[in-house]
Every structure is written in C-alpha cells, then in structure tokens.
Amino acid sequence: SAVSLVTNGKIQEALQIVEPLIDKYPNESILFNIRGVCNKANNEFNDAIVDFNHAVSIKPDYAEAHYNLGVTLREIGDLDNAIESYKQALKHNNHYPKAHNNLGQIYIVMEDLNLALDHLEWAVALQPEFSDAFNNLGSAYIGLNKVHDAIKSFKKAVALNSNFSIAFNNLGIAFQRI
C-alpha cells in the first residue's frame, strides 16, 4: 500500500500509487494526506501544504492531516499557523501526544513556558515512553527555573533512550544549575 511505501521511505513509488487514486477518488481525504506526506518528504513544502489543506477541507475533523500541516508549517518557520494546525488536530483528537509535544516545543521557543508545560505534560501522560517529550518537558522546567523537575524529566528521557545525546547534555546543564 502507499502508506507502507511512505513508511519505508519509498516516496516516488507511493506517489505513483496515490496520483491515479486521487484522479479516481477526488474526495478521499486520506489520499491528499498521503500525497502531502510525500511532498513534504521531497521538500515540496508548498505542495504539501496545499494537499494537507485539501485533506482537511474534505474532512475537517481529520486530526492527522491537521497535525501534518502543522509539522510542515513549523518546518518552514510559520509558527503561528503551525500552532493553529496543532490546535485543530487536538480539537479533533485531544489524545494526540505528538501534537501536544510539538505544540509544547513551539511554546518553549516563544517563551510561553506555562503553555509549553501544559502540552508537554499531556504528551508524557498520553505516551509514557515518549523520550522526546520528556526532554522537552525538562527544557520547559529549566525555563521556569524548576531545576529538580527538569532533572527528573531529563533522567526519564535518557532512561527511555540511552543514545539520546541532547537529553544527556540537557541533564548535565540542569545539574550545573543546582
């Protein structure tokens, strides 16, 4: 299937399957989402954005397409619209740890640390093995000068992923602040 091709990095093969299906089934939102993922993988960000927007225009409650749109918008630096896309994803599926994590990351960048903390706590509650979210949660705690909470989060991140060099580095920085 096209999804397994995308998952395995076979983007061109996936596009060869999806393109004729879009012609045949122009109202299937999943096809536009898949093509959007392919376009993003090919660094065709504008085409990806068009596809994700088309997917959610067909199916407004399509959380994954909203999420993918947010990822793409964030990658091109459009943080305000990325936030809106992640919020839409969460509106339709509040139990979406990756959307909470990515929204938390953006709020850290924007220095809205309490909002970041809220979303990152959701991310780790929903997916207790989410090492990236624990690392980001630690970063939010550092920003709020809650060093001991940060250390706990960074320790959890490295316990979940022993090769997570960024989290190890952040843990060292947190220990220096005690």
KERODO-570548 format. One record per residue: residue in one letter; x, y, z of N, C-alpha, C, O in turn. Coordinates in Angstrom, 3 decimals. Example, Ala and Ser with C-alpha at 12.3 -4.5 7.8 and 13.67 -1.06 7.14 Angstrom:
// residues 2
(atom "A", (13.190, -5.690, 7.800), (12.300, -4.500, 7.800), (13.200, -3.300, 7.800), (14.236, -3.319, 8.465))
(atom "S", (12.850, -2.250, 7.080), (13.670, -1.060, 7.140), (12.900, 0.030, 7.870), (13.409, 1.138, 8.039))
***
This chain:
// residues 178
(atom "S", (0.836, -1.194, 0.000), (0.000, 0.000, 0.000), (0.878, 1.254, 0.000), (2.067, 1.198, 0.314))
(atom "A", (0.282, 2.352, -0.349), (1.009, 3.621, -0.395), (1.532, 4.011, 0.984), (2.630, 4.555, 1.103))
(atom "V", (0.754, 3.736, 2.018), (1.174, 4.093, 3.380), (2.441, 3.328, 3.763), (3.371, 3.916, 4.315))
(atom "S", (2.489, 2.025, 3.478), (3.687, 1.257, 3.835), (4.887, 1.700, 3.007), (6.020, 1.674, 3.489))
(atom "L", (4.642, 2.109, 1.756), (5.743, 2.637, 0.943), (6.304, 3.915, 1.562), (7.520, 4.081, 1.658))
(atom "V", (5.420, 4.812, 1.978), (5.855, 6.064, 2.618), (6.621, 5.745, 3.891), (7.688, 6.306, 4.137))
(atom "T", (6.074, 4.838, 4.706), (6.708, 4.452, 5.959), (8.118, 3.921, 5.727), (9.010, 4.129, 6.549))
(atom "N", (8.314, 3.243, 4.618), (9.625, 2.663, 4.297), (10.486, 3.580, 3.431), (11.513, 3.153, 2.904))
(atom "G", (10.067, 4.845, 3.283), (10.875, 5.825, 2.569), (10.834, 5.710, 1.058), (11.655, 6.316, 0.369))
(atom "K", (9.907, 4.957, 0.543), (9.788, 4.785, -0.918), (8.762, 5.792, -1.448), (7.652, 5.440, -1.849))
(atom "I", (9.181, 7.043, -1.431), (8.276, 8.163, -1.705), (7.793, 8.156, -3.155), (6.599, 8.312, -3.413))
(atom "Q", (8.707, 7.978, -4.091), (8.313, 8.013, -5.514), (7.330, 6.895, -5.834), (6.360, 7.104, -6.562))
(atom "E", (7.582, 5.703, -5.288), (6.669, 4.588, -5.527), (5.291, 4.895, -4.937), (4.267, 4.581, -5.544))
(atom "A", (5.272, 5.507, -3.757), (3.999, 5.870, -3.127), (3.245, 6.873, -3.989), (2.034, 6.757, -4.174))
(atom "L", (3.969, 7.860, -4.516), (3.313, 8.853, -5.382), (2.736, 8.204, -6.625), (1.669, 8.601, -7.093))
(atom "Q", (3.429, 7.206, -7.166), (2.923, 6.520, -8.365), (1.617, 5.792, -8.088), (0.794, 5.627, -8.989))
(atom "I", (1.421, 5.356, -6.851), (0.163, 4.706, -6.476), (-0.912, 5.743, -6.175), (-2.062, 5.591, -6.588))
(atom "V", (-0.535, 6.803, -5.452), (-1.516, 7.778, -4.958), (-2.071, 8.675, -6.067), (-3.269, 8.955, -6.095))
(atom "E", (-1.213, 9.121, -6.971), (-1.657, 10.065, -8.022), (-2.885, 9.550, -8.790), (-3.884, 10.265, -8.876))
(atom "P", (-2.840, 8.326, -9.352), (-4.028, 7.855, -10.079), (-5.238, 7.660, -9.170), (-6.377, 7.818, -9.609))
(atom "L", (-4.993, 7.316, -7.907), (-6.113, 7.155, -6.977), (-6.799, 8.493, -6.706), (-8.022, 8.553, -6.572))
(atom "I", (-6.007, 9.568, -6.625), (-6.598, 10.897, -6.419), (-7.474, 11.266, -7.610), (-8.553, 11.835, -7.439))
(atom "D", (-7.012, 10.944, -8.820), (-7.827, 11.209, -10.008), (-9.139, 10.427, -9.959), (-10.192, 10.929, -10.353))
(atom "K", (-9.054, 9.203, -9.474), (-10.232, 8.321, -9.444), (-11.160, 8.641, -8.264), (-12.381, 8.531, -8.375))
(atom "Y", (-10.557, 9.040, -7.123), (-11.322, 9.308, -5.894), (-10.959, 10.692, -5.356), (-10.250, 10.797, -4.355))
(atom "P", (-11.434, 11.748, -6.007), (-11.007, 13.109, -5.636), (-11.557, 13.611, -4.298), (-11.191, 14.698, -3.851))
(atom "N", (-12.430, 12.832, -3.658), (-12.995, 13.264, -2.374), (-12.509, 12.410, -1.212), (-13.130, 12.393, -0.149))
(atom "E", (-11.401, 11.702, -1.410), (-10.827, 10.883, -0.346), (-9.692, 11.657, 0.335), (-8.597, 11.791, -0.211))
(atom "S", (-9.975, 12.152, 1.518), (-9.008, 12.997, 2.219), (-7.693, 12.277, 2.510), (-6.627, 12.892, 2.477))
(atom "I", (-7.767, 10.978, 2.795), (-6.541, 10.242, 3.133), (-5.541, 10.277, 1.977), (-4.332, 10.300, 2.208))
(atom "L", (-6.031, 10.281, 0.746), (-5.124, 10.298, -0.410), (-4.352, 11.615, -0.472), (-3.166, 11.633, -0.800))
(atom "F", (-5.026, 12.703, -0.160), (-4.347, 14.009, -0.152), (-3.359, 14.097, 1.007), (-2.294, 14.701, 0.884))
(atom "N", (-3.728, 13.482, 2.144), (-2.798, 13.452, 3.276), (-1.543, 12.660, 2.904), (-0.427, 13.101, 3.181))
(atom "I", (-1.717, 11.510, 2.287), (-0.559, 10.691, 1.879), (0.303, 11.458, 0.884), (1.527, 11.485, 1.010))
(atom "R", (-0.337, 12.084, -0.109), (0.457, 12.838, -1.084), (1.162, 14.010, -0.403), (2.292, 14.343, -0.759))
(atom "G", (0.507, 14.630, 0.566), (1.142, 15.712, 1.316), (2.387, 15.236, 2.043), (3.409, 15.921, 2.047))
(atom "V", (2.304, 14.062, 2.659), (3.463, 13.494, 3.349), (4.593, 13.248, 2.342), (5.760, 13.515, 2.628))
(atom "C", (4.232, 12.739, 1.167), (5.234, 12.508, 0.120), (5.865, 13.828, -0.326), (7.085, 13.928, -0.456))
(atom "N", (5.033, 14.828, -0.557), (5.556, 16.127, -0.991), (6.463, 16.743, 0.071), (7.498, 17.326, -0.250))
(atom "K", (6.068, 16.609, 1.334), (6.925, 17.128, 2.410), (8.254, 16.385, 2.412), (9.309, 17.000, 2.563))
(atom "A", (8.209, 15.073, 2.248), (9.443, 14.270, 2.226), (10.361, 14.695, 1.075), (11.584, 14.594, 1.171))
(atom "N", (9.752, 15.168, -0.004), (10.525, 15.649, -1.168), (10.863, 17.133, -1.059), (11.322, 17.738, -2.028))
(atom "N", (10.637, 17.724, 0.119), (10.870, 19.158, 0.359), (10.046, 20.054, -0.562), (10.441, 21.179, -0.867))
(atom "E", (8.908, 19.546, -0.997), (7.945, 20.338, -1.782), (6.902, 20.862, -0.797), (5.751, 20.423, -0.784))
(atom "F", (7.344, 21.818, 0.028), (6.517, 22.247, 1.158), (5.219, 22.915, 0.721), (4.168, 22.652, 1.307))
(atom "N", (5.268, 23.766, -0.289), (4.040, 24.433, -0.732), (3.023, 23.422, -1.237), (1.836, 23.533, -0.934))
(atom "D", (3.479, 22.434, -2.007), (2.569, 21.393, -2.486), (2.013, 20.587, -1.321), (0.835, 20.228, -1.317))
(atom "A", (2.854, 20.301, -0.338), (2.404, 19.558, 0.838), (1.319, 20.345, 1.578), (0.304, 19.782, 1.987))
(atom "I", (1.542, 21.637, 1.743), (0.561, 22.481, 2.438), (-0.770, 22.482, 1.694), (-1.830, 22.391, 2.313))
(atom "V", (-0.715, 22.584, 0.374), (-1.941, 22.534, -0.437), (-2.661, 21.206, -0.215), (-3.878, 21.176, -0.027))
(atom "D", (-1.900, 20.103, -0.237), (-2.508, 18.784, -0.047), (-3.133, 18.629, 1.335), (-4.259, 18.145, 1.452))
(atom "F", (-2.421, 19.032, 2.375), (-2.967, 18.902, 3.733), (-4.212, 19.785, 3.899), (-5.199, 19.367, 4.504))
(atom "N", (-4.156, 20.999, 3.361), (-5.338, 21.867, 3.427), (-6.516, 21.251, 2.683), (-7.660, 21.339, 3.129))
(atom "H", (-6.225, 20.624, 1.542), (-7.300, 19.972, 0.779), (-7.871, 18.798, 1.578), (-9.085, 18.596, 1.603))
(atom "A", (-7.005, 18.031, 2.223), (-7.473, 16.901, 3.033), (-8.421, 17.371, 4.135), (-9.456, 16.747, 4.368))
(atom "V", (-8.074, 18.467, 4.814), (-8.944, 18.936, 5.904), (-10.157, 19.694, 5.385), (-11.150, 19.830, 6.099))
(atom "S", (-10.092, 20.189, 4.156), (-11.307, 20.800, 3.592), (-12.328, 19.710, 3.266), (-13.532, 19.941, 3.372))
(atom "I", (-11.864, 18.538, 2.875), (-12.757, 17.403, 2.620), (-13.269, 16.836, 3.943), (-14.451, 16.519, 4.080))
(atom "K", (-12.366, 16.714, 4.909), (-12.698, 16.095, 6.201), (-12.153, 16.988, 7.326), (-11.038, 16.782, 7.804))
(atom "P", (-12.949, 17.977, 7.740), (-12.460, 18.970, 8.719), (-11.989, 18.384, 10.051), (-11.204, 19.024, 10.750))
(atom "D", (-12.443, 17.194, 10.416), (-12.035, 16.609, 11.699), (-10.870, 15.625, 11.547), (-10.655, 14.776, 12.411))
(atom "Y", (-10.127, 15.740, 10.459), (-9.012, 14.830, 10.152), (-7.775, 15.282, 10.927), (-6.956, 16.052, 10.425))
(atom "A", (-7.655, 14.786, 12.163), (-6.589, 15.228, 13.077), (-5.198, 15.010, 12.493), (-4.334, 15.876, 12.626))
(atom "E", (-4.968, 13.867, 11.847), (-3.631, 13.577, 11.325), (-3.222, 14.569, 10.240), (-2.064, 14.982, 10.184))
(atom "A", (-4.162, 14.954, 9.377), (-3.842, 15.933, 8.328), (-3.569, 17.306, 8.937), (-2.675, 18.019, 8.481))
(atom "H", (-4.332, 17.679, 9.962), (-4.046, 18.943, 10.669), (-2.650, 18.897, 11.285), (-1.889, 19.861, 11.200))
(atom "Y", (-2.324, 17.757, 11.910), (-1.002, 17.579, 12.512), (0.093, 17.694, 11.447), (1.074, 18.414, 11.636))
(atom "N", (-0.077, 16.989, 10.336), (0.932, 17.031, 9.267), (1.091, 18.432, 8.702), (2.197, 18.852, 8.361))
(atom "L", (-0.017, 19.152, 8.605), (0.050, 20.547, 8.171), (0.866, 21.362, 9.178), (1.693, 22.186, 8.787))
(atom "G", (0.636, 21.134, 10.466), (1.394, 21.831, 11.498), (2.884, 21.543, 11.407), (3.703, 22.453, 11.531))
(atom "V", (3.241, 20.278, 11.190), (4.649, 19.903, 11.060), (5.290, 20.644, 9.889), (6.401, 21.162, 10.003))
(atom "T", (4.583, 20.686, 8.774), (5.120, 21.331, 7.568), (5.248, 22.837, 7.766), (6.267, 23.428, 7.409))
(atom "L", (4.228, 23.450, 8.327), (4.274, 24.895, 8.572), (5.397, 25.253, 9.543), (6.085, 26.260, 9.370))
(atom "R", (5.570, 24.432, 10.547), (6.654, 24.664, 11.515), (8.005, 24.567, 10.813), (8.906, 25.365, 11.071))
(atom "E", (8.136, 23.594, 9.934), (9.406, 23.399, 9.245), (9.776, 24.597, 8.378), (10.959, 24.892, 8.210))
(atom "I", (8.782, 25.293, 7.825), (9.085, 26.477, 7.004), (9.102, 27.754, 7.853), (9.271, 28.851, 7.320))
(atom "G", (8.928, 27.612, 9.167), (9.043, 28.761, 10.067), (7.764, 29.534, 10.302), (7.803, 30.615, 10.890))
(atom "D", (6.628, 29.011, 9.857), (5.342, 29.681, 10.058), (4.729, 29.176, 11.364), (3.801, 28.367, 11.361))
(atom "L", (5.272, 29.672, 12.485), (4.886, 29.144, 13.789), (3.437, 29.446, 14.154), (2.761, 28.602, 14.742))
(atom "D", (2.955, 30.628, 13.817), (1.577, 30.974, 14.180), (0.575, 30.026, 13.528), (-0.345, 29.545, 14.189))
(atom "N", (0.749, 29.759, 12.242), (-0.168, 28.838, 11.573), (0.076, 27.393, 11.985), (-0.854, 26.587, 11.994))
(atom "A", (1.315, 27.058, 12.325), (1.588, 25.716, 12.847), (0.831, 25.508, 14.158), (0.238, 24.451, 14.375))
(atom "I", (0.855, 26.511, 15.023), (0.113, 26.432, 16.288), (-1.359, 26.170, 16.015), (-1.969, 25.300, 16.636))
(atom "E", (-1.927, 26.925, 15.085), (-3.349, 26.739, 14.767), (-3.631, 25.333, 14.247), (-4.649, 24.731, 14.592))
(atom "S", (-2.730, 24.813, 13.419), (-2.925, 23.461, 12.890), (-2.854, 22.420, 13.998), (-3.669, 21.499, 14.041))
(atom "Y", (-1.878, 22.565, 14.896), (-1.793, 21.626, 16.019), (-3.029, 21.739, 16.916), (-3.537, 20.728, 17.401))
(atom "K", (-3.509, 22.951, 17.136), (-4.722, 23.131, 17.945), (-5.916, 22.447, 17.280), (-6.750, 21.847, 17.958))
(atom "Q", (-5.994, 22.541, 15.959), (-7.074, 21.860, 15.248), (-6.939, 20.346, 15.387), (-7.936, 19.652, 15.587))
(atom "A", (-5.728, 19.834, 15.285), (-5.515, 18.393, 15.469), (-5.997, 17.973, 16.851), (-6.675, 16.957, 16.998))
(atom "L", (-5.644, 18.764, 17.864), (-6.031, 18.435, 19.235), (-7.520, 18.639, 19.479), (-8.113, 17.952, 20.311))
(atom "K", (-8.118, 19.565, 18.772), (-9.571, 19.769, 18.887), (-10.308, 18.490, 18.466), (-11.330, 18.127, 19.048))
(atom "H", (-9.772, 17.827, 17.455), (-10.430, 16.628, 16.930), (-9.910, 15.336, 17.547), (-10.545, 14.288, 17.430))
(atom "N", (-8.760, 15.410, 18.202), (-8.204, 14.255, 18.915), (-7.287, 14.784, 20.015), (-6.089, 14.966, 19.799))
(atom "N", (-7.856, 15.030, 21.195), (-7.062, 15.594, 22.288), (-6.046, 14.596, 22.833), (-5.142, 14.980, 23.576))
(atom "H", (-6.181, 13.332, 22.478), (-5.243, 12.292, 22.930), (-4.211, 12.032, 21.837), (-4.049, 10.899, 21.383))
(atom "Y", (-3.517, 13.085, 21.419), (-2.553, 13.032, 20.312), (-1.215, 13.505, 20.860), (-0.900, 14.691, 20.760))
(atom "P", (-0.409, 12.598, 21.444), (0.812, 13.018, 22.133), (1.788, 13.794, 21.252), (2.416, 14.744, 21.720))
(atom "K", (1.925, 13.406, 19.990), (2.882, 14.114, 19.130), (2.442, 15.555, 18.884), (3.283, 16.449, 18.793))
(atom "A", (1.149, 15.785, 18.776), (0.662, 17.156, 18.595), (0.911, 17.975, 19.859), (1.327, 19.131, 19.785))
(atom "H", (0.652, 17.366, 21.026), (0.939, 18.069, 22.285), (2.432, 18.385, 22.394), (2.806, 19.490, 22.787))
(atom "N", (3.283, 17.417, 22.048), (4.728, 17.621, 22.130), (5.168, 18.758, 21.206), (5.904, 19.651, 21.625))
(atom "N", (4.724, 18.723, 19.970), (5.166, 19.739, 19.013), (4.650, 21.126, 19.393), (5.352, 22.123, 19.222))
(atom "L", (3.444, 21.185, 19.901), (2.909, 22.462, 20.364), (3.723, 22.957, 21.559), (4.032, 24.144, 21.657))
(atom "G", (4.064, 22.046, 22.459), (4.901, 22.417, 23.598), (6.257, 22.951, 23.165), (6.754, 23.922, 23.736))
(atom "Q", (6.859, 22.323, 22.161), (8.147, 22.797, 21.645), (8.038, 24.222, 21.109), (8.900, 25.060, 21.374))
(atom "I", (6.987, 24.488, 20.364), (6.816, 25.841, 19.814), (6.642, 26.846, 20.952), (7.205, 27.940, 20.912))
(atom "Y", (5.861, 26.472, 21.963), (5.656, 27.401, 23.085), (6.954, 27.641, 23.854), (7.146, 28.727, 24.401))
(atom "I", (7.846, 26.655, 23.907), (9.158, 26.888, 24.515), (9.902, 27.949, 23.707), (10.450, 28.895, 24.274))
(atom "V", (9.919, 27.793, 22.401), (10.600, 28.759, 21.522), (10.016, 30.153, 21.699), (10.741, 31.148, 21.688))
(atom "M", (8.698, 30.216, 21.862), (8.019, 31.507, 22.020), (8.058, 32.003, 23.461), (7.516, 33.062, 23.777))
(atom "E", (8.708, 31.225, 24.337), (8.871, 31.551, 25.745), (7.549, 31.673, 26.500), (7.433, 32.443, 27.453))
(atom "D", (6.556, 30.901, 26.059), (5.305, 30.785, 26.794), (5.378, 29.442, 27.536), (4.742, 28.460, 27.153))
(atom "L", (6.170, 29.437, 28.602), (6.577, 28.189, 29.237), (5.449, 27.484, 29.976), (5.450, 26.256, 30.070))
(atom "N", (4.493, 28.229, 30.499), (3.380, 27.566, 31.181), (2.505, 26.803, 30.194), (2.052, 25.697, 30.488))
(atom "L", (2.270, 27.385, 29.034), (1.527, 26.659, 27.989), (2.337, 25.469, 27.507), (1.786, 24.392, 27.282))
(atom "A", (3.639, 25.656, 27.347), (4.512, 24.552, 26.932), (4.395, 23.409, 27.931), (4.219, 22.252, 27.548))
(atom "L", (4.494, 23.743, 29.210), (4.426, 22.742, 30.265), (3.116, 21.967, 30.203), (3.110, 20.742, 30.329))
(atom "D", (2.019, 22.669, 30.011), (0.711, 22.035, 29.939), (0.679, 20.989, 28.825), (0.262, 19.853, 29.055))
(atom "H", (1.110, 21.358, 27.633), (1.063, 20.426, 26.497), (2.064, 19.287, 26.652), (1.773, 18.149, 26.281))
(atom "L", (3.235, 19.584, 27.194), (4.239, 18.533, 27.343), (3.845, 17.534, 28.439), (4.144, 16.345, 28.332))
(atom "E", (3.186, 18.010, 29.472), (2.680, 17.090, 30.496), (1.616, 16.160, 29.912), (1.548, 14.980, 30.256))
(atom "W", (0.791, 16.710, 29.025), (-0.184, 15.866, 28.321), (0.536, 14.825, 27.468), (0.160, 13.652, 27.462))
(atom "A", (1.561, 15.251, 26.756), (2.279, 14.336, 25.856), (2.834, 13.134, 26.614), (2.678, 11.995, 26.175))
(atom "V", (3.484, 13.389, 27.759), (4.085, 12.271, 28.501), (3.025, 11.454, 29.243), (3.211, 10.258, 29.467))
(atom "A", (1.926, 12.085, 29.622), (0.844, 11.330, 30.255), (0.194, 10.373, 29.252), (-0.151, 9.240, 29.588))
(atom "L", (0.036, 10.846, 28.031), (-0.602, 10.031, 26.997), (0.332, 8.967, 26.433), (-0.116, 7.905, 26.002))
(atom "Q", (1.627, 9.255, 26.437), (2.611, 8.316, 25.895), (3.821, 8.268, 26.830), (4.807, 8.971, 26.610))
(atom "P", (3.743, 7.442, 27.869), (4.776, 7.425, 28.903), (6.172, 6.999, 28.424), (7.135, 7.113, 29.182))
(atom "E", (6.297, 6.519, 27.208), (7.604, 6.110, 26.676), (8.154, 7.139, 25.687), (9.058, 6.818, 24.915))
(atom "F", (7.638, 8.348, 25.692), (7.937, 9.396, 24.701), (9.161, 10.196, 25.160), (9.020, 11.242, 25.794))
(atom "S", (10.350, 9.704, 24.842), (11.582, 10.323, 25.336), (11.731, 11.772, 24.879), (12.167, 12.615, 25.662))
(atom "D", (11.380, 12.079, 23.638), (11.483, 13.462, 23.160), (10.623, 14.404, 23.999), (11.041, 15.515, 24.325))
(atom "A", (9.430, 13.955, 24.340), (8.537, 14.797, 25.135), (9.097, 15.008, 26.546), (8.977, 16.099, 27.105))
(atom "F", (9.705, 13.969, 27.119), (10.332, 14.157, 28.435), (11.491, 15.148, 28.354), (11.673, 15.965, 29.256))
(atom "N", (12.267, 15.078, 27.285), (13.353, 16.042, 27.113), (12.800, 17.462, 26.982), (13.322, 18.395, 27.594))
(atom "N", (11.760, 17.618, 26.197), (11.150, 18.944, 26.030), (10.528, 19.437, 27.332), (10.600, 20.622, 27.658))
(atom "L", (9.915, 18.511, 28.071), (9.349, 18.872, 29.373), (10.460, 19.380, 30.295), (10.274, 20.366, 31.008))
(atom "G", (11.597, 18.717, 30.279), (12.738, 19.177, 31.065), (13.173, 20.574, 30.663), (13.512, 21.395, 31.515))
(atom "S", (13.162, 20.841, 29.370), (13.537, 22.183, 28.886), (12.559, 23.243, 29.377), (12.966, 24.349, 29.736))
(atom "A", (11.277, 22.910, 29.393), (10.283, 23.862, 29.903), (10.518, 24.113, 31.397), (10.458, 25.252, 31.860))
(atom "Y", (10.786, 23.031, 32.145), (11.066, 23.196, 33.579), (12.303, 24.058, 33.806), (12.310, 24.906, 34.698))
(atom "I", (13.348, 23.851, 33.008), (14.558, 24.686, 33.141), (14.189, 26.149, 32.935), (14.623, 27.018, 33.692))
(atom "G", (13.385, 26.419, 31.907), (12.973, 27.790, 31.621), (12.193, 28.413, 32.764), (12.240, 29.624, 32.976))
(atom "L", (11.472, 27.572, 33.500), (10.693, 28.044, 34.655), (11.509, 27.989, 35.947), (10.987, 28.256, 37.029))
(atom "N", (12.791, 27.642, 35.828), (13.713, 27.544, 36.955), (13.288, 26.474, 37.961), (13.530, 26.604, 39.161))
(atom "K", (12.653, 25.418, 37.456), (12.285, 24.260, 38.276), (13.299, 23.158, 37.974), (13.002, 22.181, 37.286))
(atom "V", (14.504, 23.348, 38.509), (15.651, 22.521, 38.133), (15.460, 21.053, 38.524), (15.789, 20.162, 37.742))
(atom "H", (14.940, 20.794, 39.712), (14.784, 19.404, 40.155), (13.762, 18.660, 39.289), (13.946, 17.481, 38.986))
(atom "D", (12.684, 19.348, 38.892), (11.712, 18.741, 37.979), (12.350, 18.495, 36.612), (12.082, 17.486, 35.960))
(atom "A", (13.193, 19.431, 36.193), (13.892, 19.280, 34.913), (14.793, 18.047, 34.948), (14.808, 17.258, 34.002))
(atom "I", (15.533, 17.885, 36.026), (16.434, 16.734, 36.155), (15.645, 15.426, 36.069), (16.065, 14.494, 35.384))
(atom "K", (14.506, 15.353, 36.759), (13.664, 14.144, 36.691), (13.241, 13.866, 35.244), (13.272, 12.719, 34.799))
(atom "S", (12.848, 14.905, 34.517), (12.395, 14.724, 33.135), (13.538, 14.290, 32.227), (13.380, 13.382, 31.411))
(atom "F", (14.690, 14.940, 32.372), (15.837, 14.552, 31.540), (16.288, 13.125, 31.873), (16.657, 12.367, 30.975))
(atom "K", (16.260, 12.758, 33.156), (16.629, 11.386, 33.535), (15.668, 10.382, 32.894), (16.089, 9.321, 32.431))
(atom "K", (14.410, 10.714, 32.870), (13.417, 9.822, 32.250), (13.695, 9.716, 30.745), (13.608, 8.629, 30.175))
(atom "A", (14.027, 10.832, 30.109), (14.317, 10.816, 28.665), (15.485, 9.900, 28.341), (15.424, 9.124, 27.388))
(atom "V", (16.551, 9.988, 29.134), (17.726, 9.147, 28.847), (17.498, 7.700, 29.277), (18.094, 6.789, 28.703))
(atom "A", (16.652, 7.478, 30.269), (16.313, 6.102, 30.640), (15.537, 5.425, 29.508), (15.696, 4.228, 29.266))
(atom "L", (14.708, 6.193, 28.825), (13.925, 5.651, 27.714), (14.759, 5.492, 26.445), (14.487, 4.621, 25.619))
(atom "N", (15.781, 6.345, 26.297), (16.613, 6.309, 25.090), (18.059, 6.563, 25.495), (18.474, 7.710, 25.665))
(atom "S", (18.815, 5.493, 25.647), (20.189, 5.611, 26.147), (21.134, 6.266, 25.135), (22.275, 6.572, 25.481))
(atom "N", (20.691, 6.485, 23.910), (21.512, 7.157, 22.888), (21.095, 8.610, 22.678), (21.493, 9.223, 21.687))
(atom "F", (20.315, 9.165, 23.577), (19.725, 10.498, 23.418), (20.726, 11.546, 23.909), (20.624, 12.035, 25.034))
(atom "S", (21.684, 11.882, 23.060), (22.784, 12.768, 23.467), (22.293, 14.152, 23.887), (22.838, 14.738, 24.823))
(atom "I", (21.290, 14.676, 23.222), (20.768, 16.008, 23.585), (20.210, 15.986, 25.010), (20.436, 16.916, 25.783))
(atom "A", (19.485, 14.929, 25.349), (18.924, 14.827, 26.700), (20.039, 14.670, 27.740), (19.958, 15.240, 28.829))
(atom "F", (21.087, 13.892, 27.401), (22.231, 13.784, 28.319), (22.876, 15.155, 28.536), (23.218, 15.525, 29.659))
(atom "N", (23.032, 15.890, 27.455), (23.602, 17.237, 27.550), (22.717, 18.136, 28.419), (23.207, 18.857, 29.287))
(atom "N", (21.410, 18.079, 28.171), (20.481, 18.895, 28.964), (20.517, 18.501, 30.436), (20.412, 19.355, 31.316))
(atom "L", (20.667, 17.202, 30.702), (20.769, 16.735, 32.082), (22.011, 17.333, 32.748), (21.954, 17.763, 33.900))
(atom "G", (23.112, 17.359, 32.034), (24.332, 17.976, 32.567), (24.156, 19.454, 32.848), (24.615, 19.956, 33.874))
(atom "I", (23.492, 20.155, 31.937), (23.232, 21.586, 32.136), (22.360, 21.788, 33.384), (22.596, 22.693, 34.184))
(atom "A", (21.340, 20.918, 33.529), (20.449, 21.041, 34.691), (21.218, 20.818, 35.994), (21.006, 21.545, 36.966))
(atom "F", (22.113, 19.816, 36.026), (22.908, 19.570, 37.233), (23.801, 20.764, 37.566), (24.047, 21.041, 38.740))
(atom "Q", (24.283, 21.466, 36.559), (25.119, 22.641, 36.803), (24.335, 23.767, 37.473), (24.924, 24.642, 38.107))
(atom "R", (23.026, 23.747, 37.337), (22.204, 24.834, 37.878), (21.758, 24.612, 39.315), (21.097, 25.461, 39.912))
(atom "I", (22.131, 23.454, 39.865), (21.709, 23.185, 41.259), (22.535, 24.049, 42.206), (22.348, 23.985, 43.421))
***
